[in-house]
């Protein structure tokens, strides 16, 4: 069985880096792309190395208990 060659959420993480670079590393100016990464990470159950960077950008949201 072949492994997926692409890391989930890589594009979104790169978009955040580009936005932060353009905006003097002020996360509040990049909320839209940060939210896109958060959404991507939620879709893949945070099973991506790129989702670790969210901890410093967003306050953790409590996960609903099932």
C-alpha positions as a Python dict, from the first residue, in 0.01 Angstrom:
ca = {
    (1, 'X'): (0, 0, 0),
    (2, 'X'): (148, 334, -104),
    (3, 'X'): (168, 620, 141),
    (4, 'X'): (28, 960, 55),
    (5, 'X'): (309, 1169, -86),
    (6, 'X'): (164, 1500, 29),
    (7, 'X'): (136, 1616, 386),
    (8, 'X'): (-217, 1734, 473),
    (9, 'X'): (-251, 2108, 529),
    (10, 'X'): (92, 2195, 389),
    (11, 'X'): (-51, 2453, 149),
    (12, 'X'): (-244, 2626, 427),
    (13, 'X'): (63, 2634, 653),
    (14, 'X'): (272, 2786, 373),
    (15, 'X'): (0, 3045, 309),
    (16, 'X'): (18, 3148, 674),
    (17, 'X'): (396, 3187, 658),
    (18, 'X'): (365, 3405, 349),
    (19, 'X'): (93, 3618, 508),
    (20, 'X'): (287, 3663, 831),
    (21, 'X'): (600, 3762, 639),
    (22, 'X'): (407, 4028, 449),
    (23, 'X'): (242, 4162, 766),
    (24, 'X'): (533, 4195, 1010),
    (25, 'X'): (442, 3863, 1175),
    (26, 'X'): (116, 3996, 1319),
    (27, 'X'): (-124, 3699, 1338),
    (28, 'X'): (-428, 3925, 1368),
    (29, 'X'): (-368, 4037, 1009),
    (30, 'X'): (-376, 3677, 886),
    (31, 'X'): (-686, 3543, 1059),
    (32, 'X'): (-847, 3425, 735),
    (33, 'X'): (-556, 3198, 638),
    (34, 'X'): (-514, 3085, 999),
    (35, 'X'): (-880, 2980, 1003),
    (36, 'X'): (-826, 2789, 677),
    (37, 'X'): (-545, 2592, 839),
    (38, 'X'): (-759, 2528, 1144),
    (39, 'X'): (-1037, 2398, 920),
    (40, 'X'): (-794, 2173, 731),
    (41, 'X'): (-653, 2036, 1055),
    (42, 'X'): (-1002, 1964, 1186),
    (43, 'X'): (-1080, 1770, 866),
    (44, 'X'): (-772, 1549, 908),
    (45, 'X'): (-818, 1515, 1287),
    (46, 'X'): (-501, 1721, 1340),
    (47, 'X'): (-302, 1435, 1187),
    (48, 'X'): (-53, 1665, 1014),
    (49, 'X'): (280, 1803, 1126),
    (50, 'X'): (159, 2143, 1003),
    (51, 'X'): (-120, 2154, 1260),
    (52, 'X'): (122, 2190, 1552),
    (53, 'X'): (184, 2553, 1451),
    (54, 'X'): (-178, 2637, 1529),
    (55, 'X'): (-120, 2624, 1903),
    (56, 'X'): (62, 2956, 1898),
    (57, 'X'): (-185, 3124, 1664),
    (58, 'X'): (-523, 3022, 1799),
    (59, 'X'): (-656, 2958, 2144),
    (60, 'X'): (-745, 2590, 2170),
    (61, 'X'): (-1112, 2524, 2113),
    (62, 'X'): (-1268, 2262, 2335),
    (63, 'X'): (-1359, 1954, 2136),
    (64, 'X'): (-1715, 1834, 2180),
    (65, 'X'): (-1740, 1509, 2372),
    (66, 'X'): (-1902, 1221, 2192),
}
